[in-house]
Amino acid sequence: MKIALLAATAILAFASPAFAKGLVDNVNGITVDQTGKLIHFDAILIDDEGKVEKLIQGKVEEPAPPRKKRKKGEQEFPAYSFRLDGKGRTLIPGLIDAHGHVMGLGLSLITLDLSQTRSLAEAQAKIRAYAQDNSGRKWIIGTGWNQESWGLGRFPTAAELDAAVSDIPVWLERVDGHAGWANSAAMKAAGISATAKAPAGGRIEVTGGKPSGIFVDQAMSLIKKVVPPPAPKDRDIAFEKAQRLLLATGITGIADMGTSIDDWQAFRRSADRGALRIRIMAYAAGVDQMVTIAGPAPTPWLYDDRLRLGGVKLVLDGALGSRGAWLKADYADAPGQKGLSMIGTTQLRNWMSRAAMDDFQIAVHAIGDAANGELLDAITELSETYKGDRRWRIEHAQVVDPADLPRFGQNSIIASMQPVHEASDWKMAGARMGEARLKGAYAWKSMLDNRVPLAFGSDVPVESPNPFAGIAVAMSREDGSGQPVGGWMPEQRVSFQAALDGFSRQAAYAGFAEQRFGNLAPGQRADFLLIDRDVSLAQPAEIRATQVLETWISGKRVYVKE
């Protein structure tokens, strides 16, 4: 679930002073090397470009006066402009979210958020209160509802939303972004009647022969076409709030999955003001947006390696929670439904080919076993034509036919997965499919065994962006309450080393950024965190509680916990 915006904890650097050579010493330094192996160090030397010059083992002595002759074997370091005593605190690389939605997070922070509601009645009360506190709005927009968290056993209805607000249109997207809940006024504004038909790749839930108020996947467009879009000013406010939250949780870089031209312009406006701190590896929301933003080729890295549009994001199916994930067999709890294929076989290959011919990286959302099988087939075919370092990305790869797992180890595929989804979904996944069909579900260890680069993320705002929760789940396969004890399908747990690697070096590799940031190697940007515990020795529950004390990007402090 999402977490609320942290208040009164961040001291952020809005100015952008010149880089200064510096030393951060007396730290318990932990990172991974180019092979993913854990290494430890005691100090980090930062050059005057904000890059790592050297990781140092052992105590660092003060620089000697210019003419003093050094003793044999004594370490010598060039003069530096600042020196920070880490006071023995743990220093790790800035963590990277390999799959998130930056503007989605920001907009969720300035609109109605239902992610913490635990019943339909609680949600109705919150909607009603929000409408009263925001009188004069033409629409009420929000996100975060989850009928599974409410224990409802079904989708909510327009009538139940009307009971909270009926006089103006209300449109609320489900927590996974793959279904929307409309009240009667919203359906009227969109011209939805009993004869409304869902577009391909979508589904309109029906009650009593009429639309119930729930629109799944592509059917959401029937309502969204009349929803007022955020103004540029609202996007700027939302983006700044998203940045603050990400930096406070230890995220220094993120792959933005589904960047629109409006999102891109907000990122650029922030950077032009000198306010862009986080690093964004952007993937356009479809081929049209890819061409609009970048034109004939991926953009260069901009703003000191803070922004690049390098790829395209396609969506092949929906999500398990809304029964939109495309399965090979019927849903166990909805006979006759196999989910939704949102891109036809030929169209998928055409779009992937269109992007590949101009050297854009391709990232495709695939959750169900049928979707993953179809995408693996497409990658196998296209790899015969498009050679070189492609790094085909499969986003989520949640439910995979065990027979397909070895195929992830072919054609330089990257598995971009989100550990926190497993902690949220394990009960629901069992209900949707039955345990017998989940042997290849959330299969992190199997990916590693098949030598698949495993990039970890959160899918924020679907889940909290907190990477320490993700590391804890990857190691334990337990949720925040420690359930199920011993972990769900514990054979798929990974080590701390692998989890840290997935949230740092491998997440950077997944975005073609491994030479620029990700694991504090010499020559990389000096992006790092000071945290309140040694996560390499902590148990998963302790790791989950980790607090970020300071966040540094390019050798500059951008966040301090008060």
N, C-alpha and C positions, 0 to 999 in steps of 0.2 A: 504494500500500500504506500501511497505518497506520504511524505512527512511535511509538516507545516513549515513555513519560512522561518528561519532562525531569526530572532529579534535581539537587537542590542548585543550581538556577540562579535560582529565583524568590524575590523578596522582595515579598510581597503585603500590601496594606493590608487588614486585616480590620475595623478600626474604621472608622467613617463620620463623620469630623469635619465641622464646618460648612464650607461653601464659603468660599473666600477669593479676593479679587480678585488676579490675578497677571499676570505678564509672562514669557513665554519668548522670549528674543531670541538674536541671533547664531546663527541657524539657516539652513540651506538648505531653506526651506519649499517644498513642492510639494503642490498639490491640484488639483481640477478645479472649474470654475465651474458655474453652473446649466445650461450647455449642454454640459458635458463637456469643455470646452477646458482645457488645462493652464495654471495660473497659478503664479507664483513669489512668495515673500515672505520677509522676513527676521526677522519677529517676530510673535507672536500674543498679543493682549491678551485675558485671560479675566475675565469679570465675576464678581460675587459669587454668582451662581446656577450657576456651573460651565459657562457658555455662552461661545461666541466673541463677543467684543465688537468686535474689529477685527483684520484682517490688515494688517500694516505692511510697506511697502517702505522700505528704507533703515535707517540706523543710528538707534537710539533713545537719546536723551540722558536723563540722570537727571532726574526730576521737579524742577521749580524750587521753591524755598521759596515759601510761600504769597503773600508780598508782592512777590516779584521780578517786575519787568516784563519780559515776553518780547519778544524782537526780532521784527520783522516777518517772517512766513513760518516762524517756528520752530514745530515740532510740539509740541503740548501734550497731555499725557496725565494723567488723574486719578491720584492716589496709589494704589499697589497694595501688597498685603500681602506678596507674595513675588516675587522675580525670579530666574529660572533662566537661567544662561548656557549656551546650547546648544553652545558651543565649535565652531561651524561644522558640527555634525552635521546630517544630513538629517532633516527632519520631514515626515511624510505623515499623511493622515487614518487613524484607526483603520480597519482593513479589515473588511469584512462578508462573511460566508459566506452566500450566498443559498439554500443548500440543504445542511442537515446534520441529524444525528441526535444531539442532545446526550447523552441518556441512553444511547443505543447506544454512543457513545464512552466514556462513563464506565464502563459495565458491561464493556466490552471491556478496560478497564484493571485490573479486579479479578477477571477470569475468565481462562480459558486462551486465549491469543492465538496463532494459527497463521499470522499474516500474513507473517512473515519466513521461513517454511519454504520450501525450494526443492526438496523431493522428498518422496514418500510416506514413505520410510524415515525421513527427518528428522522429519516430522510424527508418525509413530508413536513415535519416541523421545521427542519432547517431550510427547506425551500420556501415555506411560508414566511419565515423570519427574514430571509434574504430579500424576498419581494417587498416586504414592509420597509426594510432598511434602504432599499434602492428604488423607491417610488419614482415614477417618471420614465423609467426605462421602457423602450419599445419592445424589447425581448429580454428574457432571462436565459442566459447561457451558462452551462456548467458541465462538469465532468465527474468521474470517479465512482458512480454507483455500481454496485455488484450484488446481484440477487443471491449469489451464493453466500456472501457474507451476511446477508439478511436472513438466511435460512428460509427463504420464500418458497423454494422448490419450483419456481416458475418465473417468467418475466413479469415485471409490473405492467400496468395498463394505463392508457390515457385517462380513464375515469379516475384512477387513483392519483394521478398527477393533477387532474382538474380539482380534486378535493383539496389540494394545497393552493393552487393558483389556476384560475379559470379565465380571468379577464384579459390577460395578455399572453402571447405565445411563449412557450417554454420548450427548450431543446437541451437535453442533457445526454452527453455521450457516456457510454459504459466505460469502466476503468481501462479496458483493453483497447478502446477506440474502434471496436469492430461492431458496435451496435449503438443505436440512439433511441431515446425515450422522448416522445413528443406528447404534449397535451392536445386537447381538441382544437384550441385556438391556433396552434402551430400547424396542425394538419389542415385546417381550413385555409390558412394563409398560403399553404403549399398546394392547395387544390386537390387534396387527397380525399377520395371517396371510396365507396365499397367496390368500385370497379377498377381501382388502381392496380397496376401490374408492376412487379419488381423487375428491374433491369437484370440482364445476365450477370451472374456473380453476386446477386443480392436476394434477400428474402424479406417479405412483409409478414410479420406475425399476424394471425387472424383470430378473432374471437367473435363468435356468434355471426359469422359470415362477413364481418367488417374488420378493417385494420384495427389492431389492438392498441397501436401507439408505439410499437417496437419495430424498428427498421434495422436490418442486419446487413453489414458490409455495403455492397454497392447500392442497396436500396436506401442507404442513408442520404444519398445525393438528392433524393426526392424532396427532403426537407432542407438540406443544407443549401440548396440553390436559392432559398429565400431568406436564409439567416444573414443578418448584416455582418460583413467581415470586420475584423479589428482595424481601427484607424492606425496610420503609421505611428502616431504618438503613443497609442496603447501598446503597440509592438515594442517600441523603444523602452517603455516602462517595464513591460513583461520581460524583455531580454535582460535588463539590468537586474531584476529580481532573480531570474534564473541563474545568472552568473554568480551572484552573491551566495546563493544556496549551494551551488556546485562547489565553489571554492571552499566554503565552510565545511563541506563533507569530505574534502580531500581530492576532488576531481579537478585535475589541471588540463585535461584534454578529453574530448568527446567526439564520437562519430555521430553526426546529426543525420538521422535516417529519414529522408523525405523533405529535403530543403526546397522551399518554394522561392520564387523570385522576390516575394515580399519579405520572407525570412532573410534571404541573402542581403537585401538592401538594409535591413535592420542591423545585421552584423557589420556591414560596411560603414553605416553611419556611426555605430559605436566605435569602430576602429579609427575613423576619421577624427573623432573627438578625443582620441587617446584613451578611451575607456574600455577597450577590448583587452581583457587579461587572459581569459581561457583560450585554449587552442581548439579549433573546430575543424574536423575533417568532414566536409559536407558531401552528402550523396543526394542528388537531385530527386525530387518527387516525380519520377517518370521521365521519359525521353524528351517530351516537349519542354519541360522545365530545365532539363539538362542543356538543351540547345539554347534556350533563352538566357540562361545564366552564363554559360561558358563558351558557347559557340562551337568551333570546330575541334576543340581539344580541351583536356583538363586545364584548369587555371594553374598558374605558378603558385608557390607558397607566397602569401602576402603578409604584411605587417609582422615581420620578424618571426615567421613560421607560426602565425596564429590563425590563419584562415586559408583554406584551399577547397575548391570543388573538384574532386577527383573521380567521382563515380556517379552511378545512378541507382536508385532503389526502386525495385518492382515488388508488387504484392501478388503472390500466386494464390493464396487462400486466406481464410479467416482465422478465428481463434477458437480454442476449445470451449471457453466459457460461454460463448454465444452459439456454439455448435456450428461454427463456420469453418473450422479446420477440415480440410479435405481428406477423408479417410478411405481406405480400401474396402472396408465393410461398414455396415450401418452402425450408428451410435447405439451403444447398449441401452441407453435410457431414452432413445428416440428412434424406434424402428422405422425404417423407410427414409431416414436422413443420413447422408454421407458427407455433409458439409458442402462447401462451395468452392468450385474452381473458378477463380476470378480472371484468369487469362487462358485463352485457348492454346492448344498445343502449337499451332503454327504461329500465332501472334507472339507467344513467349519467345520462340526462337528468333523471330524477326526483330523484336525489340532488343533482345540480347545481342544479336548480330549488329544492329544499328549502332549500339553503344560501343561494342568491341572494335568495330572498324575504325573508330576515331580514338581508340586507346583509353576509353573510360573504363574504370573498374565497375564490375557488375555485382550488386548485392540484391538477393531475392529473398523475400519473406516466404518461408515454408514451414508450417507447423505440423500438419497431418502427415501420416505415412504415405498417402497417395501423392501429396504435393511434393514431399521430399524425393520420392521415386521418380516423378515426372521431371523435377529439376535436375536430378543426377543424370537422367537420360539426355536432357538438353545440353548439359555441360560436356558430357562425353562426346556428343555429336559436334558441338561447336569447337571443341579443343582440337579437332582435326584440321580446322581452318585457321583458327586464331592461336598462333604459337606465342612463345615468349612468356614472360612473367605476368600472368593474368590475375592470379589470386582470386579466383571465383569465390564469392562469399555466399554462404547459405545462412540466412538470418533466422535464428531461433532453433531450427532442427530439433523440435521438441519431441515429436513422436515419430520414430523411425522404425521401419521394418528391420528386425535384426539381420536379415539377409542383405540389407542395403548398407549396413554400417561399414564394412570393408571398402565400399566404393567411395567413401569420404576420403580415403587415403590416396586417391588417384587424381590426376589432373590439377594438382596444386590447389585443392579446395581448402577454404578456411571455414571452420565451424564457429560462427558467431553466436554465442549462447549466453543466457542470463540465469545464473544460479538461483536468484530470488524467485523466479517463476516456479521452480520446483517446490520451494517451500510453501508458496501460495496455492499451488495447483494439485498437490499430490492426492488429496481426498477427492476433489472434483474430477481429476483425470481418471481415477478408478471408477467413479460413477459413470463417466461418459463412455468409457471403453471396456471396462472390466480388466482386472489385474493381468489376466493371461495375455492380453494384447499389448502390454506395456513393457515388454522385456528390452526394447530399444529406446525407452523414453528417458529424456534428459540424461543421455549416456555420455557423461564427460570423460570418465575413465576409459571407456571403449574408444572414444575419439583419440585420446592420447596413445592408447595401445596400437592404434592404426596409424600413428605418426601424423595425425592431423593437427595443424596449428589451431589452438583453442583460444579464441579471444573472448574475454568475459565482459559483460556489461549489465545494465539494469533494465532497459526499456523504459526509463523514466519518461513521462510521469505515470506510466502504468504501475510501476513500483517505485519505492524510495531510491534515490540515487546513491545512497550510502554504500560505498564499495566494501566497507568492513563487514556489513551484513552479507554481502555477496561472497566474500572470502569465507566467512563462517559457514554459510550454507554449502559452499563447494566442498568444504572439509568434512561436514557432518551429515548433510542431507536431512537436517532437522530445521523446523521453523523456530520462530523467536521464543516459543514456549517450550522448546525442547522436544517437540513431537514430530514424527513418531520416535520413541526412544530407540536409539541405535541407528536411526536414519531409515528413510524409505529407499529400498533397493540399495543398501549400503555398499555393495560391490562397485558402485559408480562414484564413490567418494574420491577426492584427489587430495594430494598433500598440500601443506602450506606453500611450499616452493612452487608447485604448479599453479595454485590459486593466485599467488602474487604475480607470477609470470603472465597469467592470463589477463590480469588487470594492469599490466605495465608493458613489458616488452612485446608480448604477442598482440596486445590491443593496438600498439603502434605499428607493428608489422602488418596487421590486417588493413591498415590505412596507408601503406607505403610511406610510413613516417619513421621507420626504425633507425635511420641514420640521423634523425633530427632530435628525437626525444624518446623517452620510454624506459631507459634502464641506467641512467647516470654514467654512461660510458664517456670517456674523454672525447671531446668534440661535440657532444650532445648539449642541448639546452639544459641549464641547471634548474630543473623543475623538481622540487622536493617538498616533503612534509616533515614537520616535527610533531610527534605524537606522544601520547601519555603512557605508552607501555611497549614492551618488547613483544611484538606480535609473533615473532618467530618462535617464541617459547610458550605462548599463551594457548589455552584451550579455545575452541570455537566460540563458546558463550562469552568468554572474556574478550576475544577479538571483536565480536559484535558490538561491545560497549566502548570500543576505542574512541577517544576524543582527539580531534585534530587541534593542535595548539597553534601551529603556524603553517601557512601555505606560501611557498616561494615559487615564482615563475621567472625564468631567465635570470636567476640570481638576485631577484628583488622580492621583498616581502609584500604580499598582496592581501594577506588575511592574518589576523591575530585573534585568538579566542580571549575574550575578556575574563 
